[in-house]
Amino acid sequence: MIGENISNLRKQRGLTLSELAEKALISKSYLSNIERSLNKNPSIHVLEKIAGVLQVDLQKLIKSKKEMEESRPLIDEEWMSLVKEFKEVGIEKENAQNYKILFEFIKWQQEKNK
């Protein structure tokens, strides 16, 4: 669990095993053993170093998948409806950032008219 969490977070951050080990000031082999769950009980000191490099809370390293899924905030139905509308008119997730300027303009206009 801990090893898998560290491995996933490391890959999400685009770090190699060597890079994370070097930045956390631990040996590459020790980190590898943690990630492969050969060492299932690393010290809190080591976990704090790893969490610091990965820029996450210590809890994120030690939570199980089930706990992490349960702690995810639920998306408001109104927002889900908006997302569905975007999809229906052909706005893909990759292009949503392009509409940010429009939203900022609308917000600026609303504040100006108050």
N, C-alpha and C positions, 0 to 999 in steps of 0.2 A: 504494500500500500504506500508506504513512505517513499520507497525507491521508485515506484511507478509515478508518483506525483512529481518527484524531483526530475525524473527523466522527461516527463511531459512538459513541465514548465521550462526546463532547460532548452528543449527543442523549440518551444513557442518563442523563446527569447533569441533563438538563432545562435545559441552557444554550443560549442563542442564540449565533450567531456573534459578535454584538456584545459580549455578556456575557463570553464566553471571551477575546476579543481584549482587552477592557478589563482584565480581571483578570490576564491574562498580560503586560500592558503592551506589546502589539504592535498594529500597525494591523489594522483589520478586513479591508482589501483583501489584506494580506499573508497573514493567516490563511485567507481565502477561496481565495487562490491555492494555498496548501499543501493544503487540503482537496480542491480540484479537481485536484490533481496537476499544476498549471501550474508550481509550484515543487516539484520532486521531491527537492531536496537542501537542506532548511532547516538552519541552523546548530544545533550541539548546544546552544548557549546558548538558542536559541528553543525547542527541543524540551524542554529542562529546565523552562523557564517554563510551557509548556503542560502538561507532565506534573504539575508542582506544583499547578496549578489543578485539574486533573482527578483529582488524588490517586491517581496510578498510577506504577508504575516506568517509567523511560524505555524499558525493553525492551518494555513493552506497546505503546508507540507504534510501535516499529520492526519488530516481528515480523510475519511474513506470516500469512495465515489458516491455512495448513497448519501452520506452527510453533505457532500458538496452539492449534489443535485437538490436535496431538500432545502438548502440554504439559498438557492437561487431565487431571486425575486420573481414573482409572477407578473406577466405582462398584462397591463390593463386592457380590458376588452375594447375600449374606445380606440386605443393605439393599434390593436390588432385589426380593427375595422379599417383604420386609415391605411395600414400596410396593404391590406387586401385591395383597397381602392387604387392604390399606387400600382400594384401589379396588374390590375384590370386595365388601366390606361397605358400600360407598357413601360412603367418606370421600374427598372431593375435595381437591385441593391447596389451594384457597382456604380450606377449613375446617380444615386441619391445625393451624393456630395455636391453634384452640380447644381442642385436646387437650393442649396444652403444660402446662396447669395439672394435668391428670391425671398426666402423666408426672413432673412435679415432685413431686407428692404421693407417688407410688409410690417415687421416689428417696428422698424424706425418710423414708418408712416403712422402707425397706431400711436406711438409715443408722442409724435409731433402733434397729432390732432387732439391730444388730451387737454 
